[in-house]
Amino acid sequence: MPDPHFLESNDTFVPRHIGPTESDIQAMLATLNLSSLESLVEATVPSDIHLQGPLTLQPPRGEQEVLAELRGVAQQNHVWRSLIGMGYYDCITPPVIQRNILENPGWYTQYTPYQAEIAQGRLEALVNFQTMVADLTGLPLANASLLDEATAAAEAMTMCAAISRAAGNERHKFFVSENCHPQTIAVVQTRAEPLGIVLQIGAIQSLDLSKGEFFGMLLQYPSTDGYVGDYSEFITRAHAAGVYVVVATDLLALTLLRSPGECGADVAVGSSQRFGVPLGFGGPHAAFMATKEEFRRQMPGRIIGVSKDVTGRLAYRLSLQTREQHIRREKATSNICTAQVLLAVMAGMYAVYHGPAGLRRIAERIHGLTMVLAEGLRRHGCAIGLEPVFDTLRVPLSPGQSDTILNRARQQKINLRRYDDHSLGMSLDEWSSLDEVRRLLAIFVGQDIPEEELRSILTSADVGYPAGLGRTSAYLTHPVFHRYHAEHELLRYIHRLQSRDLSLVHSMIPLGSCTMKLNATAEMIPVTWPEFGRLHPFAPADQTQGYQILFQQLESWLAEVTGFAGISLQPNAGSQGEYAGLMVIRAYHRHRGETQRDVCLIPVSAHGTNPASASMCGMTVVPVACDQRGNVDLTDLEAKATAHRARLAALMVTYPSTHGVFEESIRRMCQIVHTHGGQVYMDGANMNAQVGLCRPADLGADVCHLNLHKTFCIPHGGGGPGMGPIGVARHLVPFMPGHPVTQLGGPQSIGPVSAAPYGSPSILTISWVYIALMGREGLTRATQVAILNANYMAKRLEKHYPVLYTGARGFVAHEFILDLRPLKESSGVEAMDVAKRLMDYGFHAPTVSFPVAGTLMIEPTESEVKAELDRLCEALIAIRGEIQAVAEGRQPRAGNVLKNAPHTASTVTAQEWARPYSREEAAFPAPWVRENKFWPSVGRIDEAYGDRHLFCTCPPVDAVS
Ligand SMILES: *Cc1c(COP(=O)(O)O)cnc(C)c1O
């Protein structure tokens, strides 16, 4: 007898994640003249690529059940004290920052701040971050985060190469000090090789600058084993020889040490992790880069700048934005797109909370304890490596001594760093105490240190720095670093900034290609469990079994979803997945002796990161045309593949296409490329339209990246973090990225593409929970409903705006493009005006002008209920009416409600109102805004002004109105 229905569990998730109810789905299907989701799939997805049978995943499960299982997995991680250092230090996340930023959807569900008028909060927070980095490094221009310290160093290398080339130099060598962190050296090596940059790794004393071979060099300050060298003179000599100098550094150390800028460095890079961001077994953390004013055009990543709005009010925006949106395609030297915004916000807020004096106290305490430890070790006959140091000591030992000490450390659950020469290292951090120092001394000397002796060591430790090395210049002098030290004040500041930003807590964010779906709370909860948060990336494997289980399960699920044989979790963003995947393809060709294969075919509709990634792999980009229906032009593809057949390395193709269409000929495209000896790289950013319906490997792709921050529910965090793991076919598995520190990978592995072996592990928990909750039926249904929602909206809107491309049977995939170009002719209204006007209706704009200029691309995702889709449709239809009024001359072409959008509270409540429309039409154009109004905090921002007057640190207080 079947169980009665009341026994069914109420702990469910699928109907919470998928917005539309069964009756909504029926109603939407009816508007499309379809009877079922299956018939929608039939009409949308080409029949020759349908997945045969369900995914072999578990059935859907409940939130409490899945969280309980993950608890068990987390308990197999063991949180020891990790004093391993190497760029990763345990720290204290101030609870007010943890709860109100890291755990707050008002912050973490924001999108990249392209629509600056409704993003002023995070833009201000990022300017604080940039100011903090600029002040501490002593270099005036900082960007708003990079992915990790190692990739930041690699970016700095290619940046120096570009600067040197622009100065007319023909140099190919880059010097790397052997005292850099090993993972940094390895990532720089991976990056240098395909670009023909020759690395020399060694001691700076051995460097011969006289031959004019080097365009740049990388130093670490303090070095990986702790030494704080005075590089000023050396940098002067390097400059005299035309060599640009990059210094990898530590922001906390710089509160006490002379800054790289003051020592003459051209670029400073590093990680801001220890400013309140959990270790997370390697990430996510915000790396930083700062440089001199004159190199701003070569700076990779996003830079937030200060500009003004139409009323002259101060406003922040992404500067040099056109560069970002088009990512300079094949001329790019960097492919950075998603970065680490949320973590940069946290690190900046940590500096706001502690202020310069507080940061200095944190640094002095760590440094002081380190010097006490050094003094104690010396008294007991242990030699100490080079001094002065900041927080890290290296103790030379014999192999026998080393083993004994490591054993004692293990008994105390302390991880030390072990060098190849058996010396041991340790880095103290914000959690260190005198008690810990005493324990460490006991571990090294083999006996307890009496209280009296400890006191004597304490008083004789020398905690100062030699003249010339200690910091004398001021930092963080701006009032923002002095006002919010009381928790109440910081709490209010965080919420004040948050209230200026539109996020998923307000309304749907219909950004085509970006998949702004639900980031469920249950998925987010484990991120801040200490068992995931407090593990060092190089902690011994027996302490990280929980993570290993998580990785294996997630890899096997992603392999099933994509059809691939192997998954690498290392790449930290989609762009890094592209780079890693192409490097794997390159290694495969080379392994087969086909070193000449270096041509990468890329359709003109591709995302800018595609050609940028290909050029980073040293490939030549050959564009492939699209036909009038927006599909890849097969004739052109065949012609280009044939013409380049001897050199063909790869095709990069997005599926469904960036035009939002399941192209019928995808199999044929893959065949053409394979016939000519190339490999197929699939950009998986649109995977939300494929999961459970078809699989990249079955279509013929050899590699594909997945943006876990799109399809697999990692929130966008205002522009990061993300994760971009790659799936690869069996013949490519041996070439997946390795890692030198943890011996990940085999003899044919390409070098690491990220600092940490598994990228940003702590946020992999989010995707794990999502897949576990949805199970095979839930994932497939999510894809079906994502396609349904897009087609329903397209159907409602096509009477008002032309839908640019559809598939063979007239349906779109999971997103669609509205063509606004005809309206520009008839009314002068542009896509950007519609984007700004949507803010008055309480919505974030769709994707503007990608992949086609003058259009809007809408991706509703499966998580939005029908009522929300209808609301957005109604807003767009009402705006269409406003455009019509302009076209018919009822409203002027200039100064109309669209051109003046968005409208702020101060504009509509001003004494003066001399506009050809009412205040009500301006601010309350739809009934729902009467109940729930989101006020843009500034009016339309002057884009050009900000680029002409690039200013990227906190503005003077009197400029803030
Ligand atoms: C988002 C996106 C990318 C870049 O991914 P990131 O994670 O931002 O680096 C590449 N291609 C397409 C089509 C995308 O939508």
The ligand as an SDF file (V2000), in Angstrom:
LIG
                    3D

 15 15  0  0  0  0  0  0  0  0999 V2000
   30.2320   35.8690  -17.7200 C   0  0  0  0  0  0  0  0  0  0  0  0
   30.7760   35.4410  -19.0260 C   0  0  0  0  0  0  0  0  0  0  0  0
   32.1610   35.2070  -19.2010 C   0  0  0  0  0  0  0  0  0  0  0  0
   33.1950   35.5900  -18.1850 C   0  0  0  0  0  0  0  0  0  0  0  0
   33.1000   34.9360  -16.9800 O   0  0  0  0  0  0  0  0  0  0  0  0
   33.7110   35.5300  -15.6370 P   0  0  0  0  0  0  0  0  0  0  0  0
   33.3460   34.5370  -14.6340 O   0  0  0  0  0  0  0  0  0  0  0  0
   33.1040   36.8680  -15.4190 O   0  0  0  0  0  0  0  0  0  0  0  0
   35.1840   35.6390  -15.8350 O   0  0  0  0  0  0  0  0  0  0  0  0
   32.5690   34.6710  -20.4110 C   0  0  0  0  0  0  0  0  0  0  0  0
   31.6940   34.4150  -21.4000 N   0  0  0  0  0  0  0  0  0  0  0  0
   30.3670   34.6690  -21.2810 C   0  0  0  0  0  0  0  0  0  0  0  0
   29.4380   34.3750  -22.4230 C   0  0  0  0  0  0  0  0  0  0  0  0
   29.8690   35.1950  -20.0970 C   0  0  0  0  0  0  0  0  0  0  0  0
   28.5690   35.4680  -19.9520 O   0  0  0  0  0  0  0  0  0  0  0  0
  1  2  1  0
  2  3  1  0
  2 14  2  0
  3  4  1  0
  3 10  2  0
  4  5  1  0
  5  6  1  0
  6  7  2  0
  6  8  1  0
  6  9  1  0
 10 11  1  0
 11 12  2  0
 12 13  1  0
 12 14  1  0
 14 15  1  0
M  END
$$$$
